[in-house]
Amino acid sequence: MGFLLPILLGVFLLFTATPPSLSQLPPEIDPPAPAPISPSELCNGIFLSYTFILGRQIPPNDTTDQPYRFESVLTVLNNGREELKEWRVFVGFQHHEILTSATDAIIVNGTDLPAPVGNGTIFAGYPVSDLKTAIQTAGDLKQMTATIELVGTQFMVAPPAIPLPSNISLVNDGWSCPEPTATPLSKRQITTCCIRDPTFEVNTTTITDKFLPRQPGDLTIMYDVIRAYDQNYLAEVTMENHNPLGRLDHWELSFDWMREEFIQKMQGAYPTVVDATKCIFGPQSQIYTGLDFADVLTCERRPIIVDLPPTKAEDPVLGKIPSCCRNGTILPRTMDPSKSASVFTMQVAKMPPDFNRSALSPPQNWRIKGTLNPDYSCGPPVRVSPTLYPDPSGMPTNKTSFASWQIVCNITHAKTETPKCCVSYSAFFNDSIIPCNTCACGCVSETRRTCSAETPSLLIPPDALLVPFENRTSLTVAWNALKHKTIPNPMPCGDNCGVSINWHIATDYRGGWTARITIFNWGEIDFPDWFLAVQMKKPAIRGFEKAYSFNASLLSIEGGVNNTIFMEGLPGLEYLVAERDELDPKKNLRVPGKQQSVIQFSKKLTPGINVPERDGFPAKVIFNGEECLLPDVLPLPSGGRRNGFDTMVLLCMVIFVVALVI
């Protein structure tokens, strides 16, 4: 029993011992604080973020305009219930940024990198342009998200300041984005959540259909794959003009191949340079070992395509394509619907890993331009429903293309664009001509050394309208001396426009008034099927009756209002020839091509119209789709009429000036 005594004593002490106080217990551990909720988790639409990663100063050292490298990330996340097709996001750059690279995206207007984007730009996804939903992918972020890494140069925002854009927004139709805000934990990021605009009428087919609907535009380009093989395909390219005042002359079409493709054959058009050198020394020659590259048309990554002349329309190798071979002329439908489109085909060779029939990818960064035509900005190719074609067998059925993409191009009106034509004013109540503005169509640096680009143009006599600018100096000096005008030194530069239009108020009487319009072609290119559009103020346009030597009609342009006179040549007068030598070789002068007509207006519907003032002069003049620059001043009624004495004095002064020069 002796050995049990210690055990019993221990048990007694265990149960009778005083429990420790609460103060002696270890302190309770607080549960971890919940992680902050990401702004993207609160968004049930399209979440956008722009995050500045880093920046550093780069050469040269310039305290007035110091450049800095920036790196940032643009993120597009689809947290909504519908697939986002062909996403496009505007980034409001505001620090004179120059973008040098962008991963998995392209600039919508087709600008090549490096590109100035200081006024903001729109990005589109490439090669993946659609973002699926979490519902479709079981929350697979790779299919829901687009991450674009941006690198470029910005100016005058030195670290630690952060050059964030002023705005980010989704520009797809039917979406509304609030102003972006900075995230609470970082000043390097701005975010916004875009939701469906409840006022936008959603086309339900765009949600369930596989393709987006075709969009309107001033000019649309269809890229249709009509034959598909493992290693190549045949594409048909169709350009259609939908703007009543838009047109193209001698069009040039360019685009970028993104997957090392090259053009083997073409019908209906041709590259400006036929050269397979880049294929011979590139990866293409290693894949196509049995191909004779002497028969390949072009291996340029960015080829330039032009139309064929009419003489090739029936050529069995180069032509035989409907709506081809018109020297690159695409007219508005208001002139001739049959000439409002241009078509060509090309056989495109592919490269691995695209060696299967279904691997089809259109070129990107489309751009089109013409001679003395408006500038166009083209969006990226958008996959649309296959194009329907009449069955060639004559059966009452349609065939479809294997794949179709639409490129929408719209006329741009950038303030930095230089006009290509100009307007001069004159009137019966003033014997001086107000010529086109100085450097109306630009001035090259070489000419600025001998003339002034800032001095306003000088008045000229009517006789000088048909004289090239470089030959009218004596007439101009003598005329301004006669009018007691100061002759500047140096003299103002010319307008440098290939086409000029003179608007002359010929008569003004109780029942109506007339204007004479003259088109001068100072260039080296003829203009077949030319047209001229004159937009007048509302009081004047209501009085339009007819044009005597042009085919003229009223055209509804803005808001359904007939405010534009559309003019074209009558049969036999549709051709505006280029500048040519004077028939008399002794005169040694160049003579411009010219077309002229008188326009009749009535005052019956326009009581109180003031013709000598602004009412009698156009508000806008458009030649072949290009808006022409108007003079800054109008003729004054106090200028007087020219008489025989003035003409005799002018002639004597011209002879005197010429004698001094000799």
NUTORMI-6075 format. One line per 10 residues: their letters; for each residue x, y, z of C-alpha. Coordinates in steps of 0.1 Angstrom, whole numbers, plus 2048, in hexadecimal, padded with zeros to 3 digits. Layout:
<pts>
A	X Y Z ~ ...
</pts>
This chain:
<pts>
MGFLLPILLG	800 800 800 ~ 81D 817 805 ~ 823 81B 7DF ~ 7FF 828 7DB ~ 804 846 7F2 ~ 817 85C 7DA ~ 7FF 855 7BE ~ 7E0 85E 7D3 ~ 7F2 87D 7DF ~ 7F8 888 7BB
VFLLFTATPP	7D4 883 7B1 ~ 7C9 897 7CF ~ 7DF 8B4 7C7 ~ 7D4 8B3 7A2 ~ 7AF 8B8 7AA ~ 7B4 8D0 7C7 ~ 7CD 8E7 7B6 ~ 7C0 90B 7AF ~ 7B9 911 78A ~ 7CE 92C 77A
SLSQLPPEID	7BE 94E 777 ~ 7B2 95B 756 ~ 7CF 973 755 ~ 7E6 956 754 ~ 7D6 946 735 ~ 7E6 94D 714 ~ 7D5 96A 702 ~ 7BB 962 6E7 ~ 7C8 965 6C3 ~ 7B2 97C 6AE
PPAPAPISPS	7A6 96C 68D ~ 7B8 97A 66E ~ 7A8 999 65E ~ 796 991 63E ~ 7A9 999 61E ~ 79F 9B9 60C ~ 786 9B3 5F0 ~ 795 9B9 5CE ~ 782 9D3 5B9 ~ 77E 9B8 59E
ELCNGIFLSY	76A 9A2 5B6 ~ 750 9BD 5BA ~ 74B 9C1 594 ~ 730 9AD 583 ~ 738 9BB 560 ~ 758 9C2 54E ~ 774 9CB 566 ~ 790 9E2 559 ~ 7B0 9EC 56A ~ 7CF 9FF 560
TFILGRQIPP	7ED 9F9 577 ~ 80E A0D 575 ~ 82B 9F5 57B ~ 84A A0A 579 ~ 85A A28 568 ~ 87D A36 564 ~ 88F A53 553 ~ 89E A4C 531 ~ 8B5 A61 51B ~ 8B8 A7C 510
NDTTDQPYRF	8B9 A93 52F ~ 8A1 AAF 528 ~ 892 AC3 544 ~ 878 AD2 52D ~ 86B AB1 51E ~ 87B A94 531 ~ 871 A71 524 ~ 86A A54 53C ~ 865 A2F 535 ~ 844 A21 543
ESVLTVLNNG	838 9FE 547 ~ 814 9F6 550 ~ 7F9 9DC 54D ~ 7D6 9DF 53F ~ 7BE 9C4 54C ~ 79B 9BB 53D ~ 787 9A2 552 ~ 765 994 548 ~ 751 990 568 ~ 730 992 557
REELKEWRVF	716 979 549 ~ 71D 97D 524 ~ 73B 977 50F ~ 74D 997 505 ~ 755 995 4E0 ~ 770 9AA 4D0 ~ 778 9BE 4EF ~ 785 9E2 4EA ~ 792 9F8 506 ~ 79A A1D 505
VGFQHHEILT	7B8 A29 519 ~ 7BA A4F 51E ~ 7DF A54 51D ~ 7E7 A78 525 ~ 80C A7D 528 ~ 817 A7D 503 ~ 81D A57 506 ~ 82D A44 4EA ~ 824 A1F 4EB ~ 83F A07 4E1
SATDAIIVNG	830 9E5 4E9 ~ 80F 9D6 4F3 ~ 80B 9B1 4F9 ~ 7EC 99E 4EE ~ 7DC 9BE 4E0 ~ 7DD 9D5 4C2 ~ 7D4 9FA 4BD ~ 7B2 9FB 4AD ~ 7B9 A15 493 ~ 7D5 A00 484
TDLPAPVGNG	7F2 A16 48F ~ 814 A04 490 ~ 829 A04 4AF ~ 83A A1A 4BA ~ 81C A31 4BA ~ 813 A52 4CA ~ 7F5 A4D 4E1 ~ 7F6 A6C 4F5 ~ 7D2 A75 4ED ~ 7C6 A52 4F7
TIFAGYPVSD	7C2 A33 4E2 ~ 7AB A14 4DF ~ 7B9 9F1 4E4 ~ 7AA 9D1 4D6 ~ 7B3 9AD 4DF ~ 7CA 999 4C8 ~ 7CD 97C 4C2 ~ 7B1 976 4DC ~ 796 990 4D9 ~ 779 97F 4EC
LKTAIQTAGD	776 97B 511 ~ 760 95F 51E ~ 74D 960 53F ~ 753 94D 55F ~ 733 93A 559 ~ 740 92D 538 ~ 762 924 545 ~ 75C 91A 569 ~ 770 939 574 ~ 78E 934 55E
LKQMTATIEL	79F 955 560 ~ 7B5 94E 542 ~ 796 94F 52B ~ 785 96B 53E ~ 7A3 983 53F ~ 7B8 997 527 ~ 7D9 9A4 535 ~ 7EB 9BE 520 ~ 80E 9C8 52A ~ 816 9EB 51D
VGTQFMVAPP	838 9FA 519 ~ 83F A1D 50C ~ 84D A40 511 ~ 83C A5D 523 ~ 847 A80 529 ~ 84C A97 548 ~ 83C A81 563 ~ 85A A79 578 ~ 85B A5F 594 ~ 84C A5C 5AE
AIPLPSNISL	82F A6C 59B ~ 81A A52 589 ~ 80F A57 564 ~ 7EC A48 565 ~ 7D4 A4D 548 ~ 7B6 A64 54C ~ 79D A49 544 ~ 798 A24 53C ~ 777 A18 52D ~ 768 9FC 518
VNDGWSCPEP	75D A09 4F6 ~ 749 9EB 4EB ~ 725 9F5 4E2 ~ 70C 9F3 4FF ~ 724 9F7 51C ~ 726 A13 536 ~ 745 A19 54A ~ 747 A31 568 ~ 765 A47 56E ~ 783 A32 579
TATPLSKRQI	78F A35 59D ~ 7B0 A2E 5AE ~ 7B1 A0F 5C3 ~ 7B2 A15 5E9 ~ 7D3 A03 5EE ~ 7E6 A10 5D0 ~ 7EA A30 5BE ~ 7F9 A1D 5A1 ~ 7D8 A0F 595 ~ 7B6 A1B 588
TTCCIRDPTF	798 A04 583 ~ 775 A06 576 ~ 758 9ED 573 ~ 744 9EF 552 ~ 720 9E3 551 ~ 706 9E0 536 ~ 6F5 A01 52E ~ 6D0 9FC 536 ~ 6C6 A15 51B ~ 6D9 A02 500
EVNTTTITDK	6C3 9EB 4EB ~ 6D5 9CA 4ED ~ 6D3 9B4 4CE ~ 6CE 992 4DE ~ 6DE 981 4C1 ~ 6FF 991 4CA ~ 6FE 97D 4EB ~ 6F5 95B 4DE ~ 702 95D 4BA ~ 725 952 4B3
FLPRQPGDLT	72E 972 4A0 ~ 729 997 4A4 ~ 712 9AA 48D ~ 722 9BE 471 ~ 727 9E2 478 ~ 722 A01 463 ~ 73E A18 458 ~ 74A A31 43E ~ 75D A14 42D ~ 75B 9EF 436
IMYDVIRAYD	773 9D4 42C ~ 769 9B0 42C ~ 784 995 42F ~ 773 974 424 ~ 785 953 422 ~ 775 942 404 ~ 78C 924 401 ~ 7A0 913 41D ~ 7BC 8FA 41B ~ 7D5 8ED 435
QNYLAEVTME	7F2 904 42B ~ 7E0 921 419 ~ 7BF 931 413 ~ 7AE 948 3FA ~ 7A0 968 408 ~ 789 981 3F7 ~ 78D 9A6 402 ~ 76F 9BD 3FB ~ 770 9E2 402 ~ 74F 9F5 401
NHNPLGRLDH	749 A1A 404 ~ 72A A24 419 ~ 731 A49 41E ~ 71E A60 405 ~ 73C A78 404 ~ 758 A5F 408 ~ 76D A50 3EC ~ 78F A42 3E4 ~ 7A5 A48 3C6 ~ 7C3 A32 3BF
WELSFDWMRE	7BD A20 3E0 ~ 7D9 A10 3F3 ~ 7D1 9F5 40C ~ 7EA 9E8 426 ~ 7E8 9D0 444 ~ 7FF 9BB 45A ~ 804 996 459 ~ 807 989 47C ~ 810 965 477 ~ 82B 966 45C
EFIQKMQGAY	812 962 43F ~ 81B 96C 41B ~ 807 973 3FB ~ 80C 959 3DF ~ 7F3 966 3C5 ~ 7DA 982 3C0 ~ 7BE 98B 3A8 ~ 7AE 9AD 3A6 ~ 7CA 9BF 3B7 ~ 7F0 9BE 3BB
PTVVDATKCI	80B 9C7 3D4 ~ 81F 9E7 3CE ~ 840 9D2 3D2 ~ 843 9AE 3C6 ~ 85E 9A0 3DC ~ 863 97E 3EC ~ 885 986 3FC ~ 878 985 41F ~ 86B 962 41A ~ 88C 956 40B
FGPQSQIYTG	89F 961 429 ~ 883 95A 442 ~ 873 93C 451 ~ 85B 938 434 ~ 877 929 41E ~ 87E 90F 438 ~ 859 904 438 ~ 851 907 413 ~ 870 8F6 406 ~ 860 8EC 3E5
LDFADVLTCE	850 90D 3DD ~ 85F 924 3C1 ~ 85F 945 3D3 ~ 864 957 3B2 ~ 83E 952 3AD ~ 836 961 3CF ~ 828 984 3CE ~ 833 993 3EF ~ 841 988 411 ~ 83E 9AA 421
RRPIIVDLPP	830 9AA 444 ~ 81D 9C9 43A ~ 816 9C8 415 ~ 807 9E5 402 ~ 7EB 9DB 3EA ~ 7DF 9F0 3CD ~ 7C3 9EC 3B3 ~ 7C9 9E2 38F ~ 7C2 9F8 370 ~ 7A3 9F1 35B
TKAEDPVLGK	7B9 9E1 340 ~ 7BD 9C3 358 ~ 799 9BE 35F ~ 795 9A0 347 ~ 7B8 992 34C ~ 7B4 96D 354 ~ 7D1 96D 36D ~ 7CF 98F 37E ~ 7AA 99A 378 ~ 789 989 373
IPSCCRNGTI	77D 995 395 ~ 75C 9A9 398 ~ 761 9CD 3A4 ~ 786 9CD 39E ~ 79E 9E0 388 ~ 793 A04 38A ~ 7B4 A15 392 ~ 7AB A15 3B6 ~ 78B A2A 3B3 ~ 76F A24 3CC
LPRTMDPSKS	752 A3C 3C7 ~ 735 A44 3DF ~ 715 A32 3D8 ~ 705 A54 3D1 ~ 719 A56 3B1 ~ 71A A32 3A5 ~ 711 A14 3BB ~ 722 9FC 3A3 ~ 743 A0E 3A9 ~ 740 A11 3CF
ASVFTMQVAK	754 9F1 3D6 ~ 775 9E1 3CE ~ 77D 9BC 3D0 ~ 79C 9A6 3CD ~ 7A7 984 3D8 ~ 7C8 977 3E5 ~ 7D6 955 3ED ~ 7E7 955 40F ~ 801 93C 41A ~ 802 933 43F
MPPDFNRSAL	81D 929 456 ~ 81F 90F 473 ~ 80E 90A 48A ~ 7F0 914 474 ~ 7F3 8F7 45C ~ 7CE 8EC 45E ~ 7AF 8F8 44B ~ 79E 908 46A ~ 7BD 91D 474 ~ 7B2 93E 464
SPPQNWRIKG	7BE 960 470 ~ 7B9 981 45E ~ 7D4 99C 45C ~ 7D3 9B9 474 ~ 7D9 9DE 474 ~ 7C6 9E6 454 ~ 7CB A08 444 ~ 7BD A17 423 ~ 7C4 A38 413 ~ 7C0 A49 3F1
TLNPDYSCGP	7CC A66 3DD ~ 7BC A87 3E8 ~ 7A2 A74 3FD ~ 798 A75 421 ~ 7AC A62 43B ~ 79D A42 449 ~ 7A2 A31 46B ~ 79C A0C 46A ~ 793 9F5 487 ~ 79F 9D1 48D
PVRVSPTLYP	78F 9B4 47A ~ 770 9A8 48B ~ 763 984 486 ~ 740 986 477 ~ 728 96D 468 ~ 734 95D 447 ~ 72D 971 428 ~ 713 963 410 ~ 71B 95F 3EB ~ 703 956 3CE
DPSGMPTNKT	709 932 3C5 ~ 71F 931 3A5 ~ 70B 914 398 ~ 6ED 92A 393 ~ 6D8 918 3AD ~ 6C1 92E 3C3 ~ 6D8 929 3E1 ~ 6F4 93B 3F2 ~ 717 930 3FB ~ 729 93D 419
SFASWQIVCN	74D 946 420 ~ 761 92F 438 ~ 768 94D 44E ~ 762 973 44C ~ 770 991 45E ~ 764 9B5 45B ~ 77B 9D4 45D ~ 769 9F5 462 ~ 77A A15 457 ~ 76D A38 45E
ITHAKTETPK	778 A5A 451 ~ 78D A6C 46A ~ 78E A92 470 ~ 7AE A97 485 ~ 7B7 ABB 48B ~ 7DB AB3 481 ~ 7D2 AA7 45E ~ 7DE ABD 442 ~ 7C3 AC4 427 ~ 7C9 AB9 404
CCVSYSAFFN	7B4 AD4 3F3 ~ 7AA AF8 3F9 ~ 791 B13 3EF ~ 794 B37 3E3 ~ 779 B52 3E4 ~ 76F B6D 3CC ~ 750 B82 3C4 ~ 743 B9A 3AA ~ 744 BB6 3C3 ~ 76A BB3 3C9
DSIIPCNTCA	784 BB1 3AE ~ 79D B9E 3C4 ~ 79F B79 3C9 ~ 7A4 B6C 3ED ~ 7BB B4F 3E6 ~ 7C0 B2F 3F9 ~ 7D1 B33 41B ~ 7F6 B32 41E ~ 803 B0E 421 ~ 7DE B02 420
CGCVSETRRT	7EA ADF 417 ~ 80B AE1 42A ~ 82E AF0 424 ~ 84E ADC 422 ~ 86C AE9 435 ~ 87F AF1 415 ~ 865 B0A 409 ~ 864 B1C 42B ~ 887 B29 424 ~ 87C B3E 407
CSAETPSLLI	859 B47 412 ~ 844 B4D 431 ~ 82D B32 43D ~ 81C B4A 457 ~ 815 B68 441 ~ 7F1 B69 434 ~ 7ED B64 40F ~ 7EB B83 3F9 ~ 7CE B8E 3E3 ~ 7D1 B84 3BF
PPDALLVPFE	7C0 B91 39F ~ 7A8 B7A 38D ~ 7C1 B74 371 ~ 7D8 B62 389 ~ 7BF B46 391 ~ 7CB B32 373 ~ 7F0 B38 37A ~ 805 B20 38F ~ 80F B30 3B0 ~ 834 B30 3A8
NRTSLTVAWN	82C B45 388 ~ 814 B5E 397 ~ 82C B72 3AD ~ 82F B90 396 ~ 809 B92 392 ~ 804 B90 3B7 ~ 81E BAA 3C0 ~ 810 BC2 3A5 ~ 7EC BBD 3B0 ~ 7F3 BC3 3D5
ALKHKTIPNP	807 BE2 3CD ~ 7E9 BEF 3B9 ~ 7D3 BE8 3D7 ~ 7EC BFA 3EE ~ 7F3 BDA 401 ~ 813 BD4 413 ~ 829 BBB 402 ~ 839 BA4 41C ~ 85D B98 41A ~ 85F B7A 418
MPCGDNCGVS	840 B74 404 ~ 826 B5B 412 ~ 82A B37 407 ~ 810 B27 3EF ~ 7F4 B10 3F8 ~ 805 AF1 3EB ~ 7E4 AE0 3E3 ~ 7DF AC8 3C6 ~ 7BB AD4 3C2 ~ 7AC AF6 3C8
INWHIATDYR	788 B02 3C4 ~ 77E B26 3BD ~ 75B B31 3CA ~ 750 B51 3B8 ~ 730 B63 3C0 ~ 726 B6E 39C ~ 705 B80 3A1 ~ 6EE B8C 3BC ~ 6CB B99 3B2 ~ 6A9 B9C 3C1
GGWTARITIF	69C B7A 3B7 ~ 6BB B65 3BC ~ 6E1 B62 3B8 ~ 6FB B4D 3A7 ~ 71D B3F 3B0 ~ 738 B32 398 ~ 74D B16 3A4 ~ 76E B0C 394 ~ 783 AED 39C ~ 7A8 AEE 394
NWGEIDFPDW	7BE ACF 393 ~ 7E2 ADA 399 ~ 7EE AB6 39F ~ 7FD A9B 388 ~ 7E0 A83 38C ~ 7BF A83 378 ~ 79E A80 38C ~ 785 A6B 379 ~ 761 A6B 387 ~ 769 A89 39E
FLAVQMKKPA	74F A98 3B5 ~ 74B AB8 3C9 ~ 735 ABE 3E7 ~ 72D AE0 3F4 ~ 71C AE4 415 ~ 709 B05 419 ~ 6F9 B18 436 ~ 6D4 B10 43B ~ 6C7 B31 42D ~ 6DA B2D 40C
IRGFEKAYSF	6D5 B07 406 ~ 6AF B0B 405 ~ 6B3 B21 3E6 ~ 6C8 B08 3D1 ~ 6B9 B03 3AE ~ 6D3 AF4 396 ~ 6F6 AF3 389 ~ 6FA AFA 364 ~ 719 AE5 35B ~ 71A ACC 377
NASLLSIEGG	702 AB1 381 ~ 6F7 ABE 3A3 ~ 6DE AB3 3BD ~ 6D7 AB9 3E2 ~ 6E5 A9E 3F9 ~ 6D9 A96 41C ~ 6F8 A93 433 ~ 6F3 A9F 456 ~ 6D3 A95 469 ~ 6BF A91 449
VNNTIFMEGL	6C3 AB5 440 ~ 6C9 ABD 41B ~ 6E6 AD5 421 ~ 6FF AC9 406 ~ 701 ACF 3E1 ~ 710 AAF 3D1 ~ 720 AB6 3AF ~ 730 AA0 395 ~ 739 AA4 370 ~ 71F AA0 355
PGLEYLVAER	725 A83 33C ~ 745 A8B 32A ~ 751 AA3 346 ~ 758 A89 362 ~ 77D A8C 35D ~ 792 AA7 36F ~ 7B4 AA5 35D ~ 7D5 AAC 36E ~ 7EB ACB 369 ~ 7FB ACC 347
DELDPKKNLR	811 AE2 331 ~ 803 B00 320 ~ 7FA AFA 2FB ~ 80F B18 2F1 ~ 833 B0E 2F9 ~ 83E B32 2F9 ~ 82B B39 319 ~ 83D B1D 32C ~ 821 B1A 346 ~ 80F AFD 355
VPGKQQSVIQ	7E9 AFE 352 ~ 7D3 AEC 36C ~ 7B6 AD5 364 ~ 796 AE8 369 ~ 770 AE2 36C ~ 757 AFE 371 ~ 732 B04 376 ~ 71A B1F 381 ~ 701 B17 39D ~ 6DF B27 39F
FSKKLTPGIN	6CE B31 3BF ~ 6AC B41 3C5 ~ 6A2 B59 3E1 ~ 67D B4E 3E1 ~ 682 B38 3FF ~ 69E B4B 40F ~ 692 B6E 416 ~ 6AB B84 427 ~ 6C9 B70 41C ~ 6E9 B84 41C
VPERDGFPAK	6FD B77 3FE ~ 71C B8E 400 ~ 721 B83 424 ~ 725 B60 431 ~ 704 B53 423 ~ 712 B53 3FF ~ 731 B3F 407 ~ 734 B19 40F ~ 738 B0B 432 ~ 74A AED 426
VIFNGEECLL	759 AE1 404 ~ 762 ABD 3FE ~ 774 AB0 3DF ~ 775 A8B 3D9 ~ 76E A85 3FE ~ 789 A9D 40B ~ 77E ABC 41E ~ 78F ADB 40F ~ 79D AF8 424 ~ 788 B18 422
PDVLPLPSGG	797 B3B 422 ~ 797 B4E 443 ~ 788 B6E 434 ~ 76C B77 41C ~ 76C B90 3FF ~ 761 BB2 40A ~ 746 BC4 3F6 ~ 75B BE4 3F8 ~ 776 BD6 3E2 ~ 766 BE6 3C3
RRNGFDTMVL	765 BD8 3A0 ~ 782 BD5 388 ~ 782 BEF 36C ~ 797 BF5 34D ~ 7AE C0E 35F ~ 7B7 BF6 37B ~ 7BF BDB 361 ~ 7D5 BF2 34D ~ 7E8 BFD 36D ~ 7EC BD9 378
LCMVIFVVAL	7FA BCF 356 ~ 813 BEC 357 ~ 81E BE2 37A ~ 823 BBE 370 ~ 839 BC9 353 ~ 84D BDF 36A ~ 852 BC4 384 ~ 85D BAB 369 ~ 875 BC4 35B ~ 885 BC9 37D
VI	889 BA4 382 ~ 899 BA0 35F
</pts>
